Amino acid sequence: MKALVTGANGFIGKNLIHALTEGGWQVLCADLNRPQPNDTKDTMHWITVDCRSPQAIKQSRLLADVDVVFHLAGLTRARSEAQFFEANVTPVKLLLDEIDKGQSAIHRFVLISSQTAAGPAVDLRHPVIESDGPRPVEAYGRSKLAAERVAMQFSKRLPVTIIRPGGVYGPGDRDFFLLYQWIRRGLSIYPGTYHQWFSPIYIDDLVSGLIAAGTAENTVNETYFLCQDTPMQWREIHAIMARIAGRRPLPIPIPAALIAHTVDLLAHTLGRNRIPPKGSHKIAMARPRYWVASPKKARRDFKFNAAVPFIDGFTDTCQWYHEKGWLR
């Protein structure tokens, strides 16, 4: 089997391509940036390509002799809603257009979307499920929902599967790393999340779920949430991190109304290129209390199981941070 992985040099992409090669797949890795040489294997072929360009897609022959496409390329941070749509919607249409022209008889197009495309749950007892009407509350989620709708427009002619991961963490992730860094410094910062619940998933569980969903026969033209069964509150996450770090950090809840100013302050401190500007979508993400979803459909259709508890997954993640020199 041969897989194309777009966005292969990102956090999820790197873990996915390694799992695929370990499973005996041939992997074509596509990204705007190439990895370090020691991150590649003989069964991987890397190509630098901009999936927002129809000419680049065509000239690169990305889709030739590919069995399964795992489309991860896109942006999770952007300076405007237009940038989100350009990065997250346009490549989906261009790739599926090229496939639809008959350039490649693929077995599956797996679109990695986001829980934010569905929006938050009403309460903790009713996690979002796939049959619920989507109601994204910010720009990133709206762009991912638009990408899903583009993909489903092709589903009568092409085999499409959509995956909505929860909050992904694990070795190589930078978002949880930054949070952990602050905790090690003695500060437990909650940017509008002090009372929030969410559905996390360890990267290994997500990757195994992506491969299973992309190869199961009964997942064609279906959408799935991938996350652990039991949601967690951010205060619980912070407590686990503090225990691992051996710290008793000072909790600093930041109200949603102050998030924009906090982001500006961080941008000034860390550099504008590392933090997006303030925007209503950041505040909108902080307001809902229940970012929780149910993986029951995935468990039913392809025996998905998020087996790694957060404390174990993050302990392994911290060990990776130490081994790679991220923590000093």
N, C-alpha and C positions, 0 to 999 in steps of 0.2 A: 504494500500500500504506500502511496505517496501523498503527503500532505503539504499544502501551502499554508504557512502561518504568516499573516501580515501583522505588523507591530511586534515582530519577533524579538526585538531588542529591549522591549519593555519588561516590567516586573512579571506579569503573567506570561508573556510570550517566552521569556527565557526558561521559565519552569516548564511550560508546555512542550517546547521543542526538545528539551532534555528527556522528558517522560516519553515522548513519541519515539525518539531514537533508541531509548532503552527498550521500548516495546517492539523494535525491529522495523519501524517505519523509515522510509526515505523522506527527508524534510527539506523543502525549499523555504528559506527564511527571507522574508521581505521586510525592509524597514528603511527609513530615511538615514539611519546611522548604523554602521557596522560595529559589532562587539570587539573586544580584545581577542587576539588570536587564541589564547588559552581557553576561551569560552566556546570554542567550536569543536566539532567532531567531523570525521570523514564522511559520515552519513548525512551531514548538513551541507547545503549549498546556499551561500548568502548572496543576495542581490540588493543593491541600493535602488529604491524606486519610490516615487511619490504617487500614492494611490489616488490623489486628487486630480491627476492628469490622465486623460484618456490616451494621449499619445504615449506616455510613459508605460502605461499598462500594456498597450498593444505591442510596443517595440520590445519590451522586456520578455514577452512570451511567458508571463507569469503563470498562466493557466494551462499551459501545454502539459498533457499527460498527468494531470493532477486528479486524485481520487476524491479528496476531502479538502475543503477550504475552511480554515479557522480564521475568521476575520476579527482581529483585535485592534488594528490600527485606528487611532483617533486621539482626541484630547480629552482629558479630565479637568483641565484648567484652561481658561481662555479669557481674553480681555473683553469679549463681547459675545452676544448670542449668535451673531453672524459667523464668528470664527468657530463656534461650536458646530454649527450646521455645516460649514464648509468641510470641517475635519471629520465629522461623525456621520454625515448623511451622504455627501457627494461620493465618497469612495464606494459605498455600498451599491449605489445605483450604477456607477461605472463598471465595477467588477461583475455585477449581475447582467448588465447589458452585454458585456463581452462574452460571458458564458452563454447567454441566450442566443448569441449570434452563431453558436455552434463551434466555437474555438476549443471547447473542452467538454467532454461528456462526464461531468463530475457526478459523484455519488451523493455528495452532500455539501451544502453551504451552511456553515455554523456561524451565526452572528452572535458575538459576545456583546450583549447590551448591558443593562444595569437595573438594579432594583428601583433606582430613581425614575425610570421610565414609567413605572406603575404608580409611584407616589407613596405616601405614608399610609399606614393602617389607621382605622378609626380608634381602636383601643387594643390593649394587649391580648384580649381574649379572641380577637378576630384578625389574625395576621392576614396580609394581602395574599390572595391566591390568583391563579392565572385567569380565571373567568371574571374577576372583578374589572370594572371599567377603569382604565388608566386615568390618573389625574396627577401628572407631574407638577411640581410646584416651583421649579427653577429652570434655568436655561439649559444646563447639561441634561437633565432628565427629559426636557422637551426635545432636544436633539436626538437622544437615544430612542425615544418613542417614534420620532419621524423616521429614523433609520429602520426600525422594526416594520413600520408600515410600508416603506419602500420594498423591503425584503419580501413581505407577504404579497405584494403586488405580482411578484414573479412566481409565487408558490404553486400556481396551477400548471406551470411548465417546468419548474426546477425544484429539487428537493431542498427545502430550507428548514433549519432548526434554530430557534432563538433561545439564548441563555441569559437569564438575569441574575448575576451573582449578588450576594449580599456584600457586607464589608470585608474585603479580602485582606489578609495579613499573612506574613511569613517571611522567610529569608529573602532579602532583596527589597522588601517594601520600605518606602521612605516616610509614609504618613505616620504609621505607628512608631517608627523609629524616632521621629521628631518629638512625638508625645512622650516617649520613654526617656529621651534626653532631658526634657524639662523635669520629669519626675526624679531622675538621678540628681538633678540640681536642686531638688527640694521644693519644686513647684508643681502642683497638680492643676493644670489649666483646663477649664471647661468652656470652650467657646460656644455658649448656648446649649451645651449638651448635658448639663448637670442632672437634669431629670429625664434625659432621653434614653429610650431603649432602641436596640438595633440587632440585626441578625448577622453575626460574623461567619466567616468561613476560612479555614486554613488553606493555604495555597495548594497543598498536595491533594486535599479533598476536592477542591475546585477543578484541578487539572484532570484527575481521574474521572470526575463527572463530565467534563467537556468531551473527553475521548469516548466515554460510554454513550453519551447523547449523540455524538457525531457518527456513531457506527451502528446503533440499534435500529432495527427496521421500523419499529412503531413510533419513532420520534419525528418522522418527516412531517413538516408543516405544523409543528407544535412549539409552544413556548414553555419554558421551565424556570422556576426560581431554584437556585442552588445556594444553600446556606445551612447552618446547623439547625436542628429542631428547636432547641431552647434559646429564645432571645436573651440578650444580656443588657444590663444597664451600664452606662458608661462609668458610673461610680464603681461598679464591680470590676470593670476592666482596669481602672486606675489602681484599685486596691491590689489586684493581682500583680500589676507591674511594680507597684511599690514594694510588695513582698519579695519579688524576684530581685529588685535593686537593693533591698535592705535599707529602704528609706521610709521616713514618715513625712511625706510632703505636705506643704500647706495648700489646702484647696482654694482655688481662685475661680469661682463661677463668673462668667462674663455674660451679662444679659444680651439678648439678640440685638437690641437697639445699639449696643456699643461694639458689635462685632466689626462693622465697617471701619471704625476708627482704630480698632486693634489690628486689623489686617494692614491698614496704612502704616501703623507703627512698626509692625514686623517687617513690612516691605522696606521701610527706611533703614531698619537695623540690619537686615539680612541681604538686602539688594533687590531691586525691582524685578530682576529677571527670575527670582526664585519664588516670589509671592504674587498672585494675581491682584489687580486693583480691587478696591471695595466695589460691591455691587449688590443689587437687590437679591440675586440668586443665592448668595452666601447667607444672607439674613433669612431668606425663605427656607433654607435647609435646616436652620437652627430652631425654627418655630414649632414644627410638628414634634410630638413626644414619642410617636411610635413608628420608627422605621423598621418594621418587622414583617417578615414574609414566611410562608410555609413551603417546605420542600416535599410535601406529601405526593404531589403528582409525579415528581422525578423519582421518588422511591417506588412508586407503583409501576411506572413505565420502564425503568431500566435499573431498578434496585440501587439507586443512589443512596449513599450513606456518608454523612459528614462525621467521620469516626474520631477525629482528633479534638479533644477538649481544649478550650482556650489556654488553660494553664500549661498544658503540655506543649501545645503549638508555640506559645510565646516563649516558653523556656528554651525550646530548640532555636527559635528565631534569635533570641539574645545571644545564644552560643555562637550562632553564625555571625552576628554583628561583631562579637569579640574576635572571632577567627579572621574575619576580613579587615580588621583594624578600624571599623566604624566607631567603636567605643574605646576611649582611652582614659 
